Amino acid sequence: MTQITLSDVFSHKHNPYPFYARLREQGPLSHFTWMGIEMWLVTTYDDAVSILKDPRFTLDKQKVEPSPC
């Protein structure tokens, strides 16, 4: 899996579809780091729906445990 940057994600405004196809070819998840925060980009509809329905994923910061260092 190739590391992508946030600028990669937003640099394809005029024709993003070749970039999206490349992401899907790499797999359903793409990993990148922004401002020291590790993030994942979900590239398939079914995986996105599964994650959004999964109670283990939340926007509530109080429910997030700090990662061990």
N, C-alpha and C positions, 0 to 999 in steps of 0.2 A: 504494500500500500504506500503510495507516494504522499508525503506530507504536503498539504496545501496551506496557503496563507489566507487571511481574511481579504487581502487585496485581490487574490485570485477569484474569490467568490463574487466580489462586486465589480471586477474590471471588465465584465463581458456584457455591458448594458445593451449594446446595439444588437448583438446576436448571441445570446447566451446558450443556445441549444447545442452547439458542438461541445462546449465546456460541460454542460449537464450530461451529455452522452458519455464523455470521458469519465466523469465521476461515477456514473452507473456501471461502466465497464470495470471499474476498480472494485466495486462491491456496493452493498446497500448503505454503508457508513463510510464517511470520510472524516478523518481526524485533523484538527488544526488547533493552533494556539494563538490567542489574541490577548495582548496585554498581560501575559503570564497565566491566563486562564485556559485550560484545556477544554475544547469543545468538539462536538460531533455534529456532522451534517448528514441528515437522513435523506437518501436520494430516491426512495421508492414510496409510492403512495401507501401500499399495504403495511410497510414497516412504520411509516409515520403514524398511521391510524393505530397500529398496535401499541406504539410508545405512548401516544396521547391517551389511550384507554387504560394503560397500565398504572395502577395506583402507586407503584414504586417510583414513578417520575412525578415531580411536583414543581410548582413555581413558588411554593411557600418556603422561604429561606429558613424559617424556624424548624422545618422538618428535615433539613439537609444536615447530615453529619459531616464534620470536617474530615478530610482525607488524612490518613496517617502519613507522617513524614518519614 
